[in-house]
Amino acid sequence: MRIVREPGELEFSGRPVGFVPTMGAFHEGHLQLMRTSARENDCTVVSLFVNPTQFAPHEDLSKYPRNEARDAELAESAGVDVLFVPTVDTIYPRQTTEVHVSGVSERFEGVVRPTHFAGVATVVLKLFNMVRPDRAYFGLKDLQQCAVVRRMVEDLNVPVELRFLETVREHDGLAMSSRNVYLAHEDRTRAPRLYQVLAHLASTLRSDPHASVPSLVDDASAQLRSEGFEIQYLALVDPKIMEPSAIFHPGCRWIVAAKLGNIRLIDNVPV
Ligand code: AMP
């Protein structure tokens, strides 16, 4: 595996090229994306870049877990050919043009984190233009991010095929996340309830597609609040447009964002 720090060094021996953008602190969720790309492409490129523009000033940029040596070992074991580790100055030599993806960026995460998706869309487009991949791989754990990237690629005619892979979970159901290590011990034991409640909502709606979505939301929110979660949103959505849905429809998903202590968790499941 080659470690590359400058975009000018991004040359590949074979095509198709698969690309996995990440912020590092690799876990099985990241490794699944890398292994899938390695299976489906001649060359797999992973970027490791903690993108400052997708963090708000009060968020955890400086505390974000970083360990390049460990990540490089894991990436190599997952079949990655090139690990692209640019500096902030390489990606942002100056204040940059921004990509705003209207509509799908605006609800849910867009309300809680108003500057987040412009940061994501801008860096993803810059990375696409540096790497020029044939395929790019994203995790459905970040459902709205998938919708934003899909819409950007469609609207700006970006020549890349997008692949979205299902969320990898801990044995107790908690969605893997680089931030899980920051959960206090007691919160870590409570955290899987978020997934359990979503899974229950999904099975309830599958068995009774005419069930009242607002009352399911109310009951599940009350349950989670009573267990110490601070709910930021809980909704049934059409994942392509990230609009709330009042009734069951094929492809819909339950999404949630909640805080446990100071740690923010997001998750979603298909119905
Ligand atoms: P991050 O390093 O958090 O920016 O994530 C890099 C990529 O890994 C994104 O496409 C995420 O959606 C994906 N990812 C993060 N956690 C998981 C997970 N538990 N399962 C699957 N994909 C994930």
Residues whose N, C-alpha, C, O or C-beta is under 5 A from the ligand:
A	BS01	AMP	P21 T22 M23 G24 G29 H30 Y137 F138 G139 L140 K141 D142 L165 E166 T167 V168 A175 M176 S177
